[in-house]
């Protein structure tokens, strides 16, 4: 059961890695809002971290990469950097966690190193959870704020794209993975302490037995007189 829980954490970590890569590459962070003057769907706009895509009636989707990073709003600029950091963190977490599982042979029989690897992997997963949740929530907050801002024209208003919802789901997966790994680290540590305490008590008992002096029992003088009589 313990090994299955660690394998389950590895599977969740792989899903988290796929999710972070997907939402970083997806162009649907912000999409057109068909309200007011945009009520008739004539053109659809998708905006992502690396490119924007246009689609008109009876015309295929056309995507173009951003000419410069400076043309992006601040939330998308920060999201690009944080999502790249999140991908690196999840990848490193997955590798470190793989070394810390019980069935891994990378650390040999060194249980202490495996525990350290497991704790480090869980901590990195929690950090990747933050680096994924912050940009997704920041972009969503900006979209919602501009949507209800009366000073923003209808043509510039956007709605939440699919990438944001996938980002929230991916953040939850990363959070669960980190909690599972840290929980396993705590369980392993407590089990090792119990084992160490048991071995220490047994060693103390053995030392006392070795240091004890064996006294041969001798009969009393009264018993010898009775035996003679």
ChimeraX attribute file (.defattr): number of C-alpha atoms within 10 A of each C-alpha:
attribute: neighborCount
match mode: 1-to-1
recipient: residues
	/A:1	6
	/A:2	12
	/A:3	12
	/A:4	9
	/A:5	14
	/A:6	22
	/A:7	17
	/A:8	14
	/A:9	25
	/A:10	20
	/A:11	14
	/A:12	20
	/A:13	26
	/A:14	18
	/A:15	14
	/A:16	29
	/A:17	23
	/A:18	15
	/A:19	23
	/A:20	27
	/A:21	16
	/A:22	15
	/A:23	23
	/A:24	24
	/A:25	17
	/A:26	19
	/A:27	22
	/A:28	23
	/A:29	28
	/A:30	23
	/A:31	21
	/A:32	22
	/A:33	19
	/A:34	18
	/A:35	14
	/A:36	10
	/A:37	10
	/A:38	16
	/A:39	10
	/A:40	9
	/A:41	13
	/A:42	11
	/A:43	13
	/A:44	16
	/A:45	19
	/A:46	21
	/A:47	22
	/A:48	24
	/A:49	25
	/A:50	20
	/A:51	16
	/A:52	20
	/A:53	17
	/A:54	16
	/A:55	15
	/A:56	13
	/A:57	10
	/A:58	7
	/A:59	9
	/A:60	9
	/A:61	13
	/A:62	11
	/A:63	16
	/A:64	10
	/A:65	11
	/A:66	15
	/A:67	10
	/A:68	8
	/A:69	13
	/A:70	9
	/A:71	10
	/A:72	17
	/A:73	10
	/A:74	13
	/A:75	18
	/A:76	21
	/A:77	16
	/A:78	16
	/A:79	23
	/A:80	20
	/A:81	14
	/A:82	21
	/A:83	25
	/A:84	15
	/A:85	17
	/A:86	26
	/A:87	21
	/A:88	16
	/A:89	20
	/A:90	26
	/A:91	20
	/A:92	16
	/A:93	28
	/A:94	24
	/A:95	14
	/A:96	20
	/A:97	28
	/A:98	22
	/A:99	22
	/A:100	28
	/A:101	25
	/A:102	18
	/A:103	12
	/A:104	13
	/A:105	13
	/A:106	13
	/A:107	15
	/A:108	12
	/A:109	11
	/A:110	11
	/A:111	16
	/A:112	14
	/A:113	15
	/A:114	25
	/A:115	23
	/A:116	16
	/A:117	23
	/A:118	29
	/A:119	22
	/A:120	21
	/A:121	27
	/A:122	29
	/A:123	19
	/A:124	23
	/A:125	32
	/A:126	23
	/A:127	20
	/A:128	29
	/A:129	27
	/A:130	17
	/A:131	21
	/A:132	28
	/A:133	24
	/A:134	20
	/A:135	22
	/A:136	25
	/A:137	17
	/A:138	15
	/A:139	21
	/A:140	20
	/A:141	14
	/A:142	13
	/A:143	20
	/A:144	14
	/A:145	13
	/A:146	17
	/A:147	19
	/A:148	10
	/A:149	12
	/A:150	9
	/A:151	8
	/A:152	12
	/A:153	12
	/A:154	19
	/A:155	13
	/A:156	11
	/A:157	21
	/A:158	23
	/A:159	18
	/A:160	19
	/A:161	20
	/A:162	15
	/A:163	22
	/A:164	21
	/A:165	16
	/A:166	17
	/A:167	26
	/A:168	18
	/A:169	15
	/A:170	25
	/A:171	25
	/A:172	16
	/A:173	21
	/A:174	32
	/A:175	23
	/A:176	18
	/A:177	26
	/A:178	28
	/A:179	16
	/A:180	16
	/A:181	27
	/A:182	20
	/A:183	15
	/A:184	21
	/A:185	21
	/A:186	14
	/A:187	13
	/A:188	18
	/A:189	15
	/A:190	12
	/A:191	12
	/A:192	14
	/A:193	12
	/A:194	12
	/A:195	11
	/A:196	12
	/A:197	12
	/A:198	11
	/A:199	12
	/A:200	12
	/A:201	11
	/A:202	11
	/A:203	12
	/A:204	11
	/A:205	11
	/A:206	11
	/A:207	11
	/A:208	10
	/A:209	11
	/A:210	9
	/A:211	8
	/A:212	8
	/A:213	8
	/A:214	7
	/A:215	6
	/A:216	6
	/A:217	6
	/A:218	6
	/A:219	8
	/A:220	8
	/A:221	9
	/A:222	9
	/A:223	9
	/A:224	10
	/A:225	9
	/A:226	8
	/A:227	8
	/A:228	7
	/A:229	5
